[in-house]
Amino acid sequence: MRARGAALAGSAVLLCLGFLLTTLFLGFWPGAAGAEPTSTQPQAVSSVATSPPTTSVPAPDTTTTSVPAPVPPAADISDVAAPTISLDPIGNGWPSLSRVIDRGPGGRRWVALTFDDDYNPDLTLSVLRTLRLTATPATLFLTGNANLASQEIVDTIARDPLLEVADHAGHHVDLTERDTAFLKENIGGGVESYRQMTGAHTSFFFRPPGGHFNPQVLSIAAQKGFLDTVTWDSSPGDYLGPSAADIVANIMSTIRPGRIILLHFNAPNTANALPQLIRSIKARGYKLVTLSQLLKGSRAFYDVRPDDPAYDAVSYMSRTGLLRGFPTGDYGAMEGLSRQDLARALVLGLGLHTTEVDTSHPTFADVLPPTSDTADGSGSQMARFDYIEEAVAHGLMQGGKGSDGQALFWPKATVRRIDLALAVAKAAGLPTSPTITPGVTTTTSATTLPFTDLPAQAQQAVAAVVQAGFVTADGGTFRPWEPESRSHAARVLLRLFSALGLAQK
């Protein structure tokens, strides 16, 4: 009897405490009866969110299921497969045939060195060494099977920001003799393998092996996003084995403004001829440039024209350095925006960058502080580490876990539409997680959601971003897992910074 009485007394005490806690809980829970409803209409954005919204929820009573567990704020890395590098060009409206270009404009004393064919390792590395030591821009048309066999060469190319990478198909064969299935598999194989191996930027120029093409080749090239098929108008026939002196003499005898010069990685004497060729071209008053630089004319970037809807945003983002183009002369408008570049643009645009970032405890296994400050087209390696750490610290982006449980950020992976929308919502201070009402169990039907293809925890954030006009969506779907192009992301980010009053004049 004594034990039973003690148990009853204890139960009474617990019931009283439970009543008091429930009263306090309902009085202070944001969203309980009588509380001010949270608006999801971001008509005016006045401040920058420096941390993601958080919800403090008492531990649920194990004897009841009436109070649902809190839903965490939607993360930019979801439970679906980890993000990857987007290889296909992003956009639409490609022409039916890729445009054939065999020479550049003659208005300026500019010429372009281009290289292609498979690799002879020693000769190719010698060519690349000369280009880097002389700071010479060039456009390299790469073959997929040669890339896959030559990681050292591919890595060497990726380290030189003045080298423009273009496509020379998967195999060095005459494409006009192959069927449609082969063409679809091989056109684009050079840039696809290069990006898979390095995560680095590529252009969307295509050169068919041997310069052989027909309407079918040009059609499939256009379908792959290669707006221009580029051949040449100056070739010394170096693959036939002329001496280094003859190679130089041949090119210099016909040099004109706008020349596109064809050379080969594996020609026996091209590597020896290259230093003298570069000196001779410069001595004649010519400037060596990439194809993008040669063909863009007075535009800032070859791949963004003044009538492009993204032109103003791209110009702004490039001018302010928030999301720069590439020193090769293109913006990479059709390629996917990398997660590391989004982190950098957000941190700089929101004024959150600081020079004091702790490098002793990296958050992610795949984002480590470098041992040296090596510059490239996206800013220094150290800067990328800093910006990613800052973006995560301010709650703008976050990572996930790899198969081995390590924390990963996937810095070179392509930003998806849901990633950009959630980052913008957090930066603008918009609600990023659904409101939870205690004592009410809710079930969400796909037919009642604003977007039928979104995870439930991302609905409110994405809806707020769309309502604010930062991102557009039609037809009840958001297409959350589609990749974001650099040009479209520039437009979204400029809208964000303008709404926050942070866009520079």
Beta strands, then each sheet from edge to edge (+ up, - down):
strand 1: 99-101
strand 2: 110-116
strand 3: 138-142
strand 4: 163-167
strand 5: 205-206
strand 6: 228-230
strand 7: 260-264
strand 8: 287-289
strand 9: 400-401
strand 10: 407-408
sheet 1: 1+ 6+ 5+
sheet 2: 4+ 3+ 2+ 7+
sheet 3: 4+ 3+ 2+ 8+
sheet 4: 9+ 10-
end
